[in-house]
Amino acid sequence: MRPTPIDVPTTDGWRLQASLWLPEAPICGVVLGHAMLANRRAIDRPQGLASLLYERGIAVLNADLRAHGGSGPKPEDGASWTLEDIALRDAPALLGALRARVEPVFAAGHSLFGNALLLGAARGALRVAGIGSLASQLWLPSSFADLPERILRGAFLSSYAALAWPRGYLAARWAQLGSESVPYAFAAQMRDWYLADVWASPDGFDYRAGLGSVELPVLGLYSAADRASPPAAARRFLAPLPRLELHVLEADAGVGHMAMVRSQRARPLWERLAHWLQMQARL
């Protein structure tokens, strides 16, 4: 089946482009979202994650988050965004659009969108039946046991923000990091959270502490070969979640960060997500 393109408005005036797969009698629905430097095409590949979920009887809404893919304008055009924008504006709009067609509705995010979903859940802002986290974890020094690794990751985030500052964004294609540019506002957020070792809102709300109050089931899917989101660090970061179920793909599979949604080698994790959604929908 070819997905149906739909347009999803947000409360602050953005229009998000998305692809909808709608089975005849869906078991449930799931909103899928991509990584920071990617767009929905990373998840919308032939025989990829979105297709597998649809084949399992699950309605899928695969979206371009603001300033990514078809959901312009882009940072190159002066657009900016923060993680709160995606968590508190994009995610609720996408969940509402899918809920108008099917219930119950879940959300699963790769990297960036997974972090946004966790933030939204910590603030109690998402009407969702459960969350899937694919290689998602916010970098904080306390999540990494090795001191040299802490220093290296901090230096990377500081350099990232410094490169984004002159133009107001980092051109990912120029840096050969991905297809989508990142605004300075978000690069600075990542740097500042890391340097403070606190994931908090501008008004002082501690998101990570807020995870302890999340009553939703959360499925964490990780790969031992993923250097961007290593499972041991993810386990520490997600530890406050009371209903966390975490699965790790062995290192021999060779599934890196982007391969989590792009490679057939990650199919065991996709199958795990599909089964979890089916089981949760029947509860």
N, C-alpha and C positions, 0 to 999 in steps of 0.2 A: 504494500500500500504506500502511496505517496502521501506525505503529511500535508495537512492543510495550513497555509500561512495565516496567522492571525496577528492582530495589532492590539496591544494591551496598554491602556493609559495608566499613568501613576498619578497620585494626588498632587505632585509638584510639577506636572506638565510634561513629563517625558512620555514617549510612546515607544514601548518595547516590542520588537519584532520577535515572533516565536513560531515554532512549528508544532502542530497538534496531530498526534496519532490517537484516534478514537475507535477502539474496538466496538463491535455491535453490543456486547453486554459486558462492559468492563467490570473487573473485580474491584478496582480502586483506581485512583489517579496519582501521578507523581509529577511534580515540577522538577525539571533538571536544570542545573546551571553550571557554568564553566569556570575555568581558572582565570587568574588575573591577566595573563598575556595571551589569552585565547578567546574564542567565541563559540557559538553553538555548533559550528561545523566540526569541532573536535569531538563532540558527542554524537553528532548526526552523520555517521559514516556508514557505508554499506555493511550490513550485518554487524553493526556496532551495538553499543549499550542501549540506545533508544529503541532500535529495532527489536532487540531481544526482549525488552520489557513489554513492548507492544504484542509480540508473539505469545507472551505469557498471559495475555488478557488484561494488561494494565494500560490505562490511558496515560499518554505521555505528553507533557507540554515542555518543549525544549526551547529555552529562551536565550536571546542575546541580552545581557544585562546592559544597563545604561553606558553609553560611550563605547560599546563593543559591537562588532559586526554591523548589522543593519540598524541598530538602535543609537543613531547619532543624535546630536553632533559629537565629534571626537575631541580628545584633548588638543589635537593639532588645530582645531577650530575654536579653541578657547574653553571647551567644556571641562568641568572638574567634578569629582565625586569623592566621597569618603565611604568607609565600610558601613557607616550608619545609613547612608543613602540607599545602599543595596539591601541592607537588613530590614530597614523600617519603612521603605517605600517600594522598592522593586519587588521584594519577596511577597509582601501582602497583596500587591496588585496581581501578581502571577498566580498566587494561590486562589485568590477570589475568582479569577478568570476560569481556572480549571474547575473549581467547586461549583460553578454555574452549570457544569456539564456532567459532573460525576462526584460521588462521595463514597467512602472517605477519601481525603486528599493527603498525600505525603509530600515531602520534598527531599531531594538528594542533591548534594552539591559537591563538585570537585574543587578542591583547593579553596579559591576565593569564595565561591558561593557557599561552600560548606561552612567556612568561618562566619559568613554573614548570617547563615541560618542559626548557628550557635549563639551569635550575638542577639539576634531577634528573639530566640527562645529564652535567653537569660533575662531579657527585659520583659518577657511575657507578652510580646507583641505579635506573635504568629498564631493564627488559627490553623493548626496542622495536626494530623494524627500521629506523626512520627518523623524522624529526621535520619537521613543517610549521610554519613560523612566519608567522602572518598578522598583520602590523602589530605585531609584538612587539619591544620593546626596552626595557630598563630605562633610565630617564633617569639619565645621569651627565654632569657638565660636560664631561669630555674627549671626549664624543661630538658636542658641538655646537661648531662653529667660531666662531660669532658671540658676542662677549662680552655684548652686551645680552640676547641670547636666553638665555644661561646664567644671567644674573642674574634674568631674568623667571621662568624655570622653577624656579629655587631658591626664589624668593619664593612662587610658587604652591604648591609642596610644603610649605613651612613654614607657610603659611596653612591649608592643608588639614589638617595635623596639629593645628594650634592649634584649629581649629573642631571637630575630632573629640575633643579631650581632655576637655572638661567632662562629656559624657555617656558617653564611652567609644566613641563612633562618630560618623560623619558621616552624617546622614540624606540620602541622595542625592536622594530625591524632593523634600524641602524645598529643597535647593540647586539643584534642577532640572538635575541632572547625569545621572540615570539612574534605574533601577528598584530598585537594590539598595544598601543601606547598607554602609559600609566601617568596620571596627573601627579604633580608635586604634592598636592594635599594628601593623597593616600600614601605616597612614598614617605612623607614626613610622619604620618601616623605610625607606620610600621617601625620607623627608626625610633620615634619617641617612646612607643610602648616597650620596645626592646631595651632601650637605655634605662628606662625607669623600672623595668621588670614588673610592670603592672599593666594589665589590659583594662583600661578604664575609659569612661566617656568624658567629654569636656566638663560635664557637671559633677564628675567624681564618682559615678556609679561603677562599681567593680564588676565587669562582665564575667570574669572567671569565677569569682565568688558566687555570682548569680547563677552559674551553671548548677550549683548545688540545689537550687530550688526548681530545676526543670523536671517536671513530672512526665515528660514525653519519653517514649522509648527512642533510643539513639543507637543506630548501627554504625560502627566504625570499621571501615575497610582500608587496609594498608598493605604495603609491600615492603619486604625486608630489603629490597634492592633500591628503594626510593631514598635518595640522599637528601632531597628537599624536605621530606616529611618522614623521618625515620620512625618506625613504630614505637621504639622505647620512649622517645621524646613525646610522641602523640599520646601514649598511655599516661604519662605524667600530666600533660596538659589537660586531658579529658577526665582525669581522676575524680573531679567533683561531681560528675554526672551520676545520679543514683541509678539510672536504668540503662547503663551503657553495655552494649554487646560488641566486642571487638574481635576482628578476624584479620590475620596476617598471612599474606601469600609468601611462600618461601623464596629466598634469594635466588635459588636456581632458576626460577621462572624468568629472571632478568627484567622484571617490570619496573621501570622508572616512573618518575612523577607524571609525565604526560601520557606514558603508555598505559596508565591506569584506565584511561577512557578511550585510547586510540588503538591499542593492540589486542589482538585475539588471545594473546598470552594471559591477559587479565580476565578472560572469560569466567574462570571459577569465581572470581569476586562478583562479576555481573550476575551470575547464577545465584550467588548467595543473596544479593540484593533483591532479585526477583522473588526468591522463596520467602525472604523476610517480609516483603511487602504483602505477599499473598497470605501469609500466616497472620500478620498484624491486622489485615483487613477483615479476617474472619473472627477476630476476638470480640 
